[in-house]
């Protein structure tokens, strides 16, 4: 029977950037951001010391459509109702420990895609090179990650999606989160938005740091949105907490430190799911 080390080495041999993960909280057991991928020798040495560590792979040259159910948000229903569902081609799929799905696609050089938490209710796009997803046979208290080869493309192949799918995802993310997307990216689009005085999501993040989370009724929602915006921009976990504390300190009616930390921790775990 293969060990976790054997699986980690197989993923490394296939060209994936492997990360050892704590089976208790889905947190990385090494510093990996902006660092080179672990070598076979480093994997051997690490898993010899931590044989039960779970396995994640970094979303370097691929991205993942992460479908899950969170409270009232059912990602499967959201995706089923999405008008551009037909653009999603069969590709490698995995079942997550919580009963969700991961759809794996190669990134396109001619149509970049970013991290998009909440692209649809219950559906996230995991794409930043410093993000990762857990893979089989990793397991948590909720269950085990498994490759769903029956519903994957024949041979378990990861496919390269059409440019139309990437554009549709970007349009939908803008619609879901309340800003316009006209097919342009980069500085020219930023200049257009500035002239029209559109308030961007980044602007709102800066304003939240300065003005806080508002009154008691909407503080938790504002905090969750704030943390999600920082994670989308690949801000590190510790900095997310520090910035949340700054914003909370500027709130007219701050959250307790315990409640703040609990909410931030919950959002980070969701992002790493």
C-alpha positions as CSV (number, residue, x, y, z in Angstrom):
1,X,0.0,0.0,0.0
2,X,1.4,3.4,-1.0
3,X,2.3,5.8,1.8
4,X,1.6,9.6,1.8
5,X,5.2,10.1,0.9
6,X,4.8,7.8,-2.1
7,X,1.8,9.8,-3.3
8,X,3.7,13.1,-2.7
9,X,6.6,11.9,-4.8
10,X,4.3,10.8,-7.6
11,X,2.7,14.3,-7.8
12,X,6.2,15.8,-7.8
13,X,7.2,13.5,-10.6
14,X,4.2,14.6,-12.6
15,X,5.4,18.2,-12.4
16,X,3.2,19.5,-9.5
17,X,4.5,21.8,-6.8
18,X,3.8,19.8,-3.6
19,X,3.1,21.2,-0.2
20,X,2.8,19.2,3.0
21,X,-0.4,20.1,4.9
22,X,-1.4,19.6,8.5
23,X,-4.3,17.0,8.7
24,X,-5.7,19.0,11.7
25,X,-6.3,22.4,10.1
26,X,-5.3,22.4,6.4
27,X,-2.4,24.8,7.1
28,X,0.9,24.4,5.3
29,X,3.7,22.8,7.3
30,X,6.4,24.7,5.4
31,X,7.0,28.2,4.1
32,X,6.2,27.9,0.4
33,X,5.0,31.3,-1.0
34,X,7.3,32.6,-3.8
35,X,9.7,29.7,-3.2
36,X,10.9,26.9,-5.5
37,X,8.9,23.7,-5.6
38,X,10.0,20.9,-3.2
39,X,12.5,18.5,-4.7
40,X,12.1,14.7,-4.5
41,X,14.9,14.7,-1.9
42,X,13.1,17.4,0.2
43,X,9.8,15.5,0.0
44,X,11.5,12.3,1.1
45,X,13.1,14.0,4.1
46,X,9.9,15.8,5.1
47,X,7.5,12.9,4.9
48,X,10.0,10.6,6.7
49,X,9.5,13.0,9.7
50,X,5.8,13.6,9.2
51,X,4.4,10.5,7.5
52,X,0.8,11.5,8.0
53,X,1.0,14.9,6.5
54,X,-1.7,15.6,3.9
55,X,-0.7,16.7,0.3
56,X,-1.6,19.9,-1.5
57,X,-0.5,21.1,-4.9
58,X,0.1,24.8,-5.8
59,X,-2.1,26.3,-8.5
60,X,0.9,27.4,-10.6
61,X,0.2,26.5,-14.2
62,X,-3.4,25.4,-13.6
63,X,-6.5,26.8,-11.9
64,X,-9.4,25.1,-10.1
65,X,-13.1,25.7,-10.1
66,X,-14.0,25.0,-6.5
67,X,-17.6,24.0,-6.0
68,X,-19.0,23.6,-2.5
69,X,-22.0,24.2,-0.2
70,X,-21.6,27.0,2.4
71,X,-24.7,27.6,4.5
72,X,-27.4,28.9,2.1
73,X,-25.0,28.9,-0.8
74,X,-25.1,25.8,-2.9
75,X,-22.3,25.9,-5.5
76,X,-23.8,23.0,-7.5
77,X,-27.1,24.8,-7.9
78,X,-25.3,28.1,-8.7
79,X,-23.3,26.5,-11.5
80,X,-26.3,24.5,-12.8
81,X,-28.1,27.8,-13.3
82,X,-25.2,29.7,-14.8
83,X,-25.9,30.9,-18.3
84,X,-22.4,30.0,-19.5
85,X,-22.4,26.5,-18.1
86,X,-22.0,25.0,-21.6
87,X,-18.5,26.6,-21.8
88,X,-17.2,24.3,-19.0
89,X,-15.6,21.4,-20.8
90,X,-15.0,17.9,-19.3
91,X,-11.7,17.8,-17.4
92,X,-10.0,16.2,-14.4
93,X,-12.3,16.3,-11.4
94,X,-11.9,15.5,-7.7
95,X,-14.3,15.0,-4.8
96,X,-13.4,17.1,-1.8
97,X,-13.6,16.0,1.8
98,X,-16.6,18.2,2.4
99,X,-18.6,16.8,-0.5
100,X,-17.7,19.5,-3.0
101,X,-15.9,19.2,-6.3
102,X,-12.6,20.5,-7.8
103,X,-12.4,21.0,-11.6
104,X,-8.8,21.3,-12.9
105,X,-7.9,23.4,-15.9
106,X,-4.6,24.5,-17.3
107,X,-4.1,28.3,-17.4
108,X,-3.9,30.1,-20.7
109,X,-1.0,32.4,-21.5
110,X,-3.3,34.6,-23.8
111,X,-6.1,35.0,-21.2
112,X,-4.8,35.1,-17.6
113,X,-7.1,34.3,-14.8
114,X,-7.0,35.5,-11.2
115,X,-8.1,34.2,-7.8
116,X,-11.9,34.8,-7.5
117,X,-13.5,34.0,-4.2
118,X,-17.3,34.0,-4.7
119,X,-17.3,34.0,-8.5
120,X,-20.7,32.5,-8.0
121,X,-22.4,31.7,-4.6
122,X,-20.6,28.6,-3.4
123,X,-18.2,28.6,-6.3
124,X,-14.6,29.9,-6.1
125,X,-11.7,30.2,-8.6
126,X,-8.4,29.1,-7.1
127,X,-5.7,30.4,-9.4
128,X,-3.0,32.4,-7.6
129,X,0.5,30.8,-7.8
130,X,0.7,30.9,-4.0
131,X,-2.6,29.2,-3.5
132,X,-3.1,25.5,-3.3
133,X,-5.7,22.7,-3.2
134,X,-5.6,19.5,-1.3
135,X,-5.5,16.3,-3.3
136,X,-6.1,12.5,-2.9
137,X,-5.5,10.7,-0.7
138,X,-5.5,13.5,1.8
139,X,-8.2,13.3,4.5
140,X,-9.7,15.7,7.2
141,X,-12.3,15.2,9.9
142,X,-15.0,15.7,7.2
143,X,-13.7,12.9,4.9
144,X,-11.2,12.1,2.1
145,X,-10.2,13.7,-1.1
146,X,-10.7,11.4,-4.1
147,X,-10.1,11.7,-7.9
148,X,-13.5,11.3,-9.6
149,X,-12.3,9.5,-12.8
150,X,-15.8,8.4,-13.8
151,X,-16.8,12.1,-14.4
152,X,-13.4,13.3,-15.5
153,X,-12.3,13.6,-19.1
154,X,-11.2,10.2,-20.4
155,X,-7.8,9.3,-19.1
156,X,-8.0,11.9,-16.2
157,X,-6.7,14.6,-18.5
158,X,-6.5,18.3,-17.4
159,X,-7.7,20.3,-20.4
160,X,-7.0,23.9,-21.5
161,X,-10.2,25.8,-21.4
162,X,-11.5,28.1,-24.1
163,X,-10.8,31.9,-24.0
164,X,-14.6,32.2,-23.9
165,X,-14.8,30.4,-20.6
166,X,-12.1,32.7,-19.0
167,X,-13.9,35.8,-20.2
168,X,-17.3,34.5,-19.0
169,X,-15.9,33.8,-15.6
170,X,-14.5,37.3,-15.4
171,X,-17.7,38.8,-16.5
172,X,-19.7,36.8,-13.9
173,X,-17.3,37.6,-11.1
174,X,-17.7,41.3,-11.9
175,X,-21.5,40.9,-11.9
176,X,-21.6,38.9,-8.7
177,X,-19.4,41.4,-6.9
178,X,-20.8,44.6,-8.3
179,X,-18.4,46.1,-10.9
180,X,-18.3,46.2,-14.6
181,X,-16.0,44.1,-16.8
182,X,-15.7,45.1,-20.5
183,X,-13.1,42.5,-21.6
184,X,-10.1,44.7,-20.9
185,X,-7.5,44.2,-18.1
186,X,-4.6,46.2,-16.9
187,X,-3.7,49.9,-16.8
188,X,-5.9,51.0,-19.7
189,X,-9.0,49.7,-18.0
190,X,-7.8,51.2,-14.6
191,X,-7.5,54.6,-16.4
192,X,-11.0,54.3,-17.8
193,X,-12.5,53.4,-14.4
194,X,-10.6,56.4,-12.8
195,X,-12.0,58.9,-15.3
196,X,-15.5,57.6,-14.7
197,X,-14.9,57.7,-10.9
198,X,-16.0,54.1,-10.4
199,X,-15.4,52.9,-6.9
200,X,-13.3,49.7,-7.2
201,X,-13.0,46.8,-4.8
202,X,-9.5,47.9,-3.9
203,X,-10.7,51.4,-3.1
204,X,-13.3,49.9,-0.7
205,X,-10.6,47.9,1.0
206,X,-8.6,51.1,1.7
207,X,-11.7,52.9,2.9
208,X,-12.5,50.0,5.2
209,X,-9.1,50.1,6.8
210,X,-9.5,53.9,7.4
211,X,-13.2,53.8,8.5
212,X,-13.7,50.4,10.0
213,X,-16.5,47.9,9.8
214,X,-19.4,50.1,10.6
215,X,-22.2,49.6,13.2
216,X,-23.1,46.4,15.0
217,X,-25.7,45.2,12.5
218,X,-23.3,44.7,9.5
219,X,-19.9,44.4,11.1
220,X,-19.4,40.7,10.5
221,X,-20.5,40.8,6.9
222,X,-18.2,43.8,6.3
223,X,-15.3,41.9,8.0
224,X,-16.0,38.8,5.9
225,X,-16.0,40.9,2.7
226,X,-12.9,42.7,3.7
227,X,-11.0,39.5,4.4
228,X,-12.2,37.9,1.2
229,X,-10.9,41.0,-0.8
230,X,-7.5,40.6,0.8
231,X,-7.3,36.9,0.2
232,X,-8.3,37.5,-3.4
233,X,-5.3,39.8,-3.7
234,X,-3.0,37.1,-2.2
235,X,-2.3,38.9,1.0
236,X,-0.5,36.6,3.5
237,X,-2.5,35.1,6.4
238,X,-0.7,37.1,9.1
239,X,-1.1,40.4,7.2
240,X,-4.8,39.7,6.7
241,X,-5.2,39.5,10.5
242,X,-3.1,42.6,11.1
243,X,-5.1,44.7,8.5
244,X,-8.4,43.4,10.0
245,X,-7.2,44.5,13.4
246,X,-6.4,48.0,12.1
247,X,-9.8,48.3,10.5
248,X,-11.5,47.0,13.6
249,X,-9.6,49.6,15.7
250,X,-11.0,52.3,13.5
251,X,-14.6,51.0,13.9
252,X,-17.1,53.0,15.9
253,X,-18.1,49.8,17.7
254,X,-15.3,47.3,17.3
255,X,-15.7,43.6,17.4
256,X,-14.1,41.7,20.3
257,X,-10.6,40.3,19.5
258,X,-11.9,36.8,19.9
259,X,-14.7,37.3,17.4
260,X,-12.4,39.1,15.0
261,X,-9.8,36.3,15.0
262,X,-12.5,33.6,14.7
263,X,-14.0,35.2,11.6
264,X,-10.6,35.8,10.0
265,X,-9.6,32.2,10.7
266,X,-12.8,30.9,9.2
267,X,-12.4,32.9,6.0
268,X,-8.8,31.7,5.6
269,X,-9.8,28.1,6.1
270,X,-12.5,28.6,3.5
271,X,-10.0,30.0,1.1
272,X,-7.7,27.0,1.6
273,X,-10.5,24.5,1.3
